[in-house]
Every structure is written in C-alpha cells, then in structure tokens.
Amino acid sequence: MPSTAYDLSIYEPKPKRPQEEKPRVKVVAEHSREELARPKMAAKAVFLVALMTVSLCLLLYSNAVLTELSDQVAEATERHELLLDENERLQTSIESRMSLRNIEDVAKNELGLAELEPYQVTYVNRSAGDKIVTTASTPSQTSILEGIADTIGSALEYLRISFNKN
C-alpha cells in the first residue's frame, strides 16, 4: 500500500466533470459598434442642444439688462442737463438781483435811504497828532449864518426822509 505521502495522483489531470463545463452563451443578436455608439451620440446631441439653449437665454437676458441700464443712463443724463440749465438760470437771477443798480433801487425806494449830501460829511484831520477834545472845551468857530444853514439842511434832510418813507 502506497503511503499518502507519496501519492502522486493528485498531480494527474482530473477528468472533466459534466457540471464543470462552461455554460454556452446563446447569442440572440449581434450589434455592431456603430449601433452601440448611437445612444451616446444622441445623449451628446441632447446635451449640445440644451447648452446652446441656455447660452441663447443668457445672451437674451444680458441684452435686456443692457437695454434697461442704457435707458437709466439716458434718463439720468437728461435730468442732469435739466439741472444744469436750472442752475444757470438761478445764477443769472442771483447776479441780476445783486447788481449795484438793483441794490441802489431797493435802498432808495423800499428802505427810504438817500445819498449823502456834502454837508453831512465830516472829515477828521489826524495830521496834527493825537489829542483829546471834550465838548465843554470845544470852541464855537461857526458863524451864525453857518449855524442857520446847518439847521435848515438838517430840517430838509429830515423832511426828505419822512416823505420817502410814505
């Protein structure tokens, strides 16, 4: 009896069993590579159409936004021009009201002011140096005729101012 240690039968090819045979694949239909690639091509075409549709929509949207912004800029420019014209008109109005002739008219007609008469002007001579003069020590150097002329001038001035106020 041979020992199992020297059993070389385990290295011998085993007969095939009917169960171990490869199952046969039954081919129903054979498809070419072109037929298999058609669904992929259709998916690519659908993707490209969708991409082009989205791009077209974005282009139309950007044009609409651009049109709205252009309209807003045009309105703002028109408003700016109107404000500049109004500013120029107001500046002209201010300048005309601030002219010397208008100021003189308001002073004479509304406020009752009059131009200075020569007798109302008093000149101060400062070339003699600094000195103090009090009213008690002021000598009367005017003549009687000059005093009467001053009094009449003051009365006329008062009457002129009184008539201008009415």
WORAQUI-V598061 format. One record per pair of residues at least 12 apart in sequence whose ideal C-beta (glycine too) atoms are under 6 Angstrom apart, sorted by the first residue. I is the first residue (numbers start at 1). GAP is how many residues later the second one is. D is the distance in whole Angstrom. If there is no record, write none. Layout:
# WORAQUI-V598061
i->{I/I}
gap->{GAP/GAP}
d->{D/D}
This chain:
# WORAQUI-V598061
i->{112/112/119}
gap->{52/53/34}
d->{4/5/5}
